[in-house]
Amino acid sequence: MKYFYHLVPNPFIGKKLIPLNEMDPKGELFLSHSKKYIGRESLTKEIIPILNCKWNDVVQFSAINPQLIINQLRKIQPNLDITRMKCFKVCIEEVEDIYEGVIFEREQSREKGNFKIYPSEVKLLNSKNYKELSSVPEKTIEYWKRVESEGGKYLWFPYIPHVFLKGAVDTTHFEVIDLV
């Protein structure tokens, strides 16, 4: 089976993950989730090829178990504070016929600050196209080490393929795993 992942929001109320554009822009939920785009605001306006919607119209998942990320980050930053200790583990076969989705793999040779989404970086989500990562890419580890030495904001998922599902996503049947 192939899986992708989403950290369970804290707090998580209800049974659906909702895209940023479906949140109340004056509400606490929107304000807390939109903080991750400070300095990358132009990304939120980008149109995702195939889905023909904005970045903020999708729920984003990762192609790697976050536990692998946590394990690597703790090697770089031993006192790493983890605030979300649960994760949805989603089997691709269970959602590929229900939601419109794509796999997004950003080209690695990007200049800093270029948040454009190119058609070559996006392909239709299905079990044939999707590959779950079993280890953190070396480019991701290099990025974290650079942030550690030069300062800046740690992004958890740079150079890691993302899965985008359009619209709100029902989590009722998703497996929830604990992170340590």
Protein Blocks (a to p, Z undefined) as FASTA:
>chain_A
ZZdddddddddedjbdcdfklpcfkbmklmmmmmmmgoilmmmmpccehjlpafklpccd
dfbdfklmmmmmmmmmmmlccfbfcdcdddfklmmmmpccddddddfkbcehiacdcfkl
pccddfklpccdfbdcfklmmmmmmmmmnopaddfkgoiacdddehjddfklpccdddZZ
